[in-house]
């Protein structure tokens, strides 16, 4: 019976559908975790930024926070002083919590770090975020697109493709 079942077209399609559902659920779970971590990093960065503004804390507090957080959560990666500085810069770059929740959290953390490092214009950063979401760019592809000035090249092209071509 086992060999008959393996050859059964209905069974093969059923198995394939289940595999697709499992894979899709894994991808959705990973994206949800990524979005939550990006938002957490914004909250941490925003908290550091506010404390530094209100309490007059200097840059050294970040190193101390990193050490204390890593001691409290040794199993969690991403609490280095360098990453905490990125979190602070992320919150400073994107002060609007709604933008972070709705847009910036849709791309992975290190994509956001690349944008903070390499793109100074808010409009350009937002454009690259949208392109990353639409095209599923990896971090390396994003870096390549930035370094080859895709934004400037695309913005200077005039076309009406969006209006005249049917949606796929």
N, C-alpha and C positions, 0 to 999 in steps of 0.2 A: 504494500500500500504506500509506503514511503516514496518509492521511486515513481509511482503513478502520480502522487501529489506534487512532486517536484516538477513534473512535466506538464501538469495541468495549467493551462493558460490563465484560468480564473485565479488560481492560487498565486501564480507568479505576479499577476497584476495587483492582487490584494497585498502581497508582501511588499511590492514596490511602493504602493500607496502608504503603507504603514511606515516604511523607511523614510519617505518624504515628510510625513507628518512629524516623526521623531526629529529629523534634521531641522525642520522649520521651527519646532518648539525650542530646540537647542539654540538656534540662531536668535530667536526672539528673546530668550532668557539672557543670553550674552549681551544683547543690545540693551535690555532693561537694566542689567547690572552696570554696564558701561555708562548709561545715562545717569543712573543714581550716583555713581562714583564721581562723574563730572560735576554734578550738582553739589555733592558733599565737598569736593575740592573748592568749589566756588564759595560755599558757606565758610569753610575754614579760612580761605583767603580773605573773605570779607570781614570775618571776625578779627583776624590779625590786623588788617588795614584799619579797622575802627579802633582797636585797642591802641595801635601806634599813634593814631591821630588824637584820641581822647586822653591817653595816659602818658603820651610822650615817650613811649618805648622806642628804642633804636633797633637797628638791624640785628644786633646780637641776640635779641629775644627769639628770633627765628631759629638760631642754632640751638638754643636751650630748649625750645619747644620740640624741635626735632628729636633731640636726645631723650626728653621725657616721654614723648609719644611713642618712640620706638621701644623704650623700656616697658611702657604700659601695654603695647600691642606688638610684641616681637614677631608675630606671625604675619603681620600686615606689611606689605611693601608699599612704597610711595610716600613714606613719611620722612624722607631725607630733607635736610635743610634746603638743598637745591630745589626739590619739588615743592616745599612750602613757599619758597620765593616765587615759584611759578604760580602757585595758588593765589598768592597775594597779588601778583601782576594780572592774573586772570580776572580777579574781582575788580581790580582797578580799571582794566581794559573794558570789562562788561559790567558796569554798575547796575544795569537793569536786570533784576532777578527773573522777570518774565522772559526776556530774551534768552537768558541762560537756559531756563527750563524748556522753552519751546524750540529753540534753534541750536544754540551751541552744544547742548547736551546730546544732540543727535549724532555728533561725530565723536570719535574716541578722544581721550584726554591728550594723547601725544600729538594728535592732529591739531588740537587747540594750541598746544605749546609751540608747534611749528608756526602757526599763524601769528602768535604773539611775537615770536622771534623775528620773523621774516617780512611781515606785512604791517605797515604803520597806519594805513588809511582804514578807517572803520568801514567805509563803503566797500572797499576792496576785500577786507576780511570777510564781510558778510557774503560777498559774491563767491568767494572761494568756499565758504561753508556750504552754500547752496549747491555749488557744483560738485562738491565732495559727496553730499547727500544724494544728489540726482545720479551721479555716475559711479558711486561706490569706490571712490579712489582710495588706494592704500596711502600710507604716510609717504612712502617713496614717490608715488605718482604725484601727490600733492606738492611735495618739495620740488619735483621736476617742473610741474606746471608753474609754480611761483618763480623759480629760477629762470624759466624761459619766457616770463612775462605774459602768460596766457591772458590775464585780465586785460592788459593794455592792447594786446592783439585782438581779442574778441570785442572789446568795447569800441574799437575803431572800425570794425566791419559793419557795414549797413546792409541789412537784408530784411526780408519780410517772411522768412521761413515759418515762423511761429503762426503767422496769420494764414498763409496760403497752403501750407502742407497739412495733410490730415494727421491727427494724433495717432501714434502707433497703437 
